[in-house]
């Protein structure tokens, strides 16, 4: 048996000063930001927003890139993505809502 563990990334909410230990969220599409239709569904309208420092923003950006995702979670229930200097709530399931594209092979 081979187990792989992922080191969480800790960031601080600038308003509440609460620490969040974030883990990457596996997405069906690795980069929803590259697909405008998916991105609109991916960003949760009226979702929570966590302001973080510029240093934490850069660390989150590197962490996301390292893990090949655009979403992180602290509790496994609510996911966040970077939106400027904020972590904004997102909907990882939106990546699985891509419409199938028919390909004509004739």
Secondary structure, DSSP 8 states (H G I E B T S, - for coil): --------EEEE-TTT--EEEEEE---SSS-GGG-HHHHHHHB-TT--EEE--HHHHHHHHHHHHHHT-S-EESSSS-EEEEETTEEEEE-GGGGGG---------
